[in-house]
Amino acid sequence: MNVIIIGAGIMGTTFATLAKELAPDLNITILERLDRAGAGNSWAFNNAGTGHEANCELNYTPVDEEVISVEKALKIHAQFNVAKQFWAHLIETGAINDPGTFINQTRHCTIVSESAIELLKLRFREMSAHHFFEHMRYSEDFDEIKDWIPYTMEGRPRHEKMAATVIETGTDVNFGALTEQLAAHAEGLGVNIEYGTHVKRVHRSGAGSWLIEAEKNGEPLQHKADVLFVGAGGGAFPLLKRSHLPFRNRFAGFPVGGRFLQAPISEEQARDYRAKTYGKAAVGAPPMSVPHLDLRVVDGKHYLLFGPFASFKPVLEKGRGFFDYLSSIRLHDIPGLLSVAFEHFPLVKYLVSETFKGEKSMFEELDSFAPGLSTKFDWKPVEAGQRVQIIKDGDLQMGTEILVSEDKTYGTLLGASPGASVSPEVMLRCLEQLLPTVFSSEEAEKRKKEIFPEDNLETLINNPDRYREIRDAVNQRLGITRSGA
């Protein structure tokens, strides 16, 4: 069976590696527009690098009339546990030698001011009652919070009322480095990767197969696939529109860009602030605007990252132009785009204002979050990646969605957060839908159990002993300890 994957980011390389490990006889080719794997949104500074497991992100635990919902947080945490099983397998089998090349233990903290203390108390009470978050700690004590996140607290007056939670076993993930190592491992398994190949169009070619029209070095080329997976980030939208699949008309893309403030720091300073600290979005601001101050470890060097500062750029991916986005829009998409613009006018207004925000305003926000920090380090603005939110049936969606054609020959992933953090679990589900006969074999099931000792999310959520068994085993392989040592 001939499988073509479009995109050598974290999704495409994860899909290819899993497919080849579970079904070695598959003939797999990845087509990548850029000149190396993981150079798009997966690259280290095109994303925040948070190992999203709902430890610290308030938007994963929404509150409605003082009733908090933790269902989304539980699912994301379980998905990340499945992801860690895959990464631990790569370490155990020698596909990746050192987990420190892509994953580093980092405290996950949440901090709020006086007006949100009761909200954080409620969140802590509900979450710490579940075995996923049993080691979460809560504090309103200035010195204790400062011990957790000194750079966020050292410029604050002691009388200022704050509250925070911490989980010591959070992670910072360099998804670019992980993607590069996945790509190398996939090639070692026999996957062919063609870089510098820009896919222009995909369409059916005969019964049950796909023709992929691409361009490389200015020359046209074609590929044929029995199964096609499009994991091209925002670039998935125009390909879906040109696919003539019946569900294509239900979807359009809403692009959102972003910037961060970045500062290099020493290893000693990194030891002082070994955390990712998430705050609360301003009243009226969208969830994507949640401010956070993060320690990042990239290629052995340490950085602080603060943001995000969103922007509206009508492009599908960083490095691509407006025409690509325009060409992905059809007449039937226009009512949905206009509906989103009207119904989510505060979001549109926010994005436009953020787009024109200057450095002075960015530093003011940093000092509001961590007083005095703007002068402590050498900060500079950096451009982040480009995410494309889903517009489905005229409504703006904030998650991700797997789409698979009725005949199981075309699959794609649309949307953004939590994205890369849960890529192994999402790609496993995608493979199960796209290649059901291949992966229902006894041999494939045996291989899957070797990679994922427990991939059932409900079991992880509802069986504390099984979860702890899996968690402790994979954490040990990945170098994650309760003490953080």
Stockholm file with secondary structure:
# STOCKHOLM 1.0

chainA/1-485         MNVIIIGAGIMGTTFATLAKELAPDLNITILERLDRAGAGNSWAFNNAGTGHEANCELNYTPVDEEVISVEKALKIHAQFNVAKQFWAHLIETGAINDPGTFINQTRHCTIVSESAIELLKLRFREMSAHHFFEHMRYSEDFDEIKDWIPYTMEGRPRHEKMAATVIETGTDVNFGALTEQLAAHAEGLGVNIEYGTHVKRVHRSGAGSWLIEAEKNGEPLQHKADVLFVGAGGGAFPLLKRSHLPFRNRFAGFPVGGRFLQAPISEEQARDYRAKTYGKAAVGAPPMSVPHLDLRVVDGKHYLLFGPFASFKPVLEKGRGFFDYLSSIRLHDIPGLLSVAFEHFPLVKYLVSETFKGEKSMFEELDSFAPGLSTKFDWKPVEAGQRVQIIKDGDLQMGTEILVSEDKTYGTLLGASPGASVSPEVMLRCLEQLLPTVFSSEEAEKRKKEIFPEDNLETLINNPDRYREIRDAVNQRLGITRSGA
#=GR chainA/1-485 SS CEEEEECCSHHHHHHHHHHHHHCTTCEEEEECSSSSTTCSTTSGGGSCCBCCSSSSCGGGSCEETTEECCHHHHHHHHHHHHHHHHHHHHHHTTSSSCGGGTEEECEEEEEEEGGGHHHHHHHHHHHHTSGGGTTCEEECCHHHHHHHCHHHHTTSCTTSCEEEEEETTCEEECHHHHHHHHHHHHHHTTCEEECSEEEEEEEECSTTCEEEEEEETTEEEEEEESEEEECCGGGHHHHHHTTTCGGGGGEEEEEEEEEEEEEEECHHHHHHCCEEEECCCCTTCCGGGCCEEEEEEETTEEEEEEEEEEECCCCSSTTCCHHHHHHTCCGGGHHHHHHHHHHTHHHHHHHHHHHTCCHHHHHHHHHHHSTTGGGTSCCEEEECCCEEEEEETTEEECSEEEEECTTSCEEEEEECTTGGGGHHHHHHHHHHHHSHHHHTSHHHHHHHHHHCSCCCHHHHHHCHHHHHHHHHHHHHHHTCCSSCC
#=GC SS_cons         CEEEEECCSHHHHHHHHHHHHHCTTCEEEEECSSSSTTCSTTSGGGSCCBCCSSSSCGGGSCEETTEECCHHHHHHHHHHHHHHHHHHHHHHTTSSSCGGGTEEECEEEEEEEGGGHHHHHHHHHHHHTSGGGTTCEEECCHHHHHHHCHHHHTTSCTTSCEEEEEETTCEEECHHHHHHHHHHHHHHTTCEEECSEEEEEEEECSTTCEEEEEEETTEEEEEEESEEEECCGGGHHHHHHTTTCGGGGGEEEEEEEEEEEEEEECHHHHHHCCEEEECCCCTTCCGGGCCEEEEEEETTEEEEEEEEEEECCCCSSTTCCHHHHHHTCCGGGHHHHHHHHHHTHHHHHHHHHHHTCCHHHHHHHHHHHSTTGGGTSCCEEEECCCEEEEEETTEEECSEEEEECTTSCEEEEEECTTGGGGHHHHHHHHHHHHSHHHHTSHHHHHHHHHHCSCCCHHHHHHCHHHHHHHHHHHHHHHTCCSSCC
//
